[in-house]
Amino acid sequence: MVISTSKITSKRQITLPVKVMHRLKIHPGDSIAFEEHGEHIEVKNVSNNFTVHDFVRKYHDVTKKKYADKQIRNARQEAWVVRYKK
């Protein structure tokens, strides 16, 4: 069932119709994920459960920049994995 349609701009951008935003329960500034399921792409609301406070608690004892960069990359990867598992 088609809810609504949109066109893709030359910059590969689309405008989500209000009906779609309401169905996904998203608002301007929220993130969405595109999941591949065979021949179909599914659009999902992505809730951000990883806050700055979580980051500070996890990495408060880091002092070396090189080590911190590695931990930041690992934390981002972990957050993405958790976020897109749904």
N, C-alpha and C positions, 0 to 999 in steps of 0.2 A: 504494500500500500504506500503510495507516494504522499507524503505530508505536504511538501513544498519543493520548489526548485530554486537554484541559484546559478549565476554565471561565474566563471573564473576570470579574473582580470589578467592583464598582461604580466602582472607581478605575482601570479599564481595565488591570489587572495580571493576569498569568497565572503559574502555577507550571509551570516546565519539568519534565516527568517525567525521572527518572534515565536512562531509556533514550535519550531525546533528547539529554541532556547528554553521555552517553557517545558517541553517534554524531557529535555536533558537536565532541567533544573540548574541551568548555568546563568551567569551574569557577566557583563563586560569585565574583562580582566581575569576571568577564570581560565583554567587550562582544560583542554580536551585531548583525548587520545584516539588514534586511529588503529584499530586492530584488524588484522587480516584473517578472514575465515573462508578459506577456499577461494571462490570466485567473488566474494563479497568483502567490503570494508565496513567495519562497524565503528561508529563514532560514540565515544563514551565520555562522561564527565570524570575528571580526574580530581579527587580530593587531595589536598596537600596536608598530610599529617605530620610532616617533618618541619619543625619550626626552628627559628634562630636559637631559641632557648635549648632545644634538643642538641643542636650543633655545639653550643657553648659547653653544655654539660659533658658531651662526649669527648671534646678536644681541648678542655681547659688547661691541661698540663703540657701542651705542645709548645716547644720553645724554638726549635730549629725550622727555618723557613722551608727548606727542601723537604723535611719530614712532614711539615704541615701541608704542603702542596699535595703530597702523595695521599695523606689522610683525607684531604678535601675531595680529591678525585674519587677515592674509594667511597666516601660518604655519599657523593652525588650518584655514583653507580648503584649503591645499595638503595638509595631513595628511589631511583628510576625503576629498579627491579620490583620493589615493593609496590610502587605506584601503578605499574602497568600489569601486575599479576592478576588484577581483578577482572 
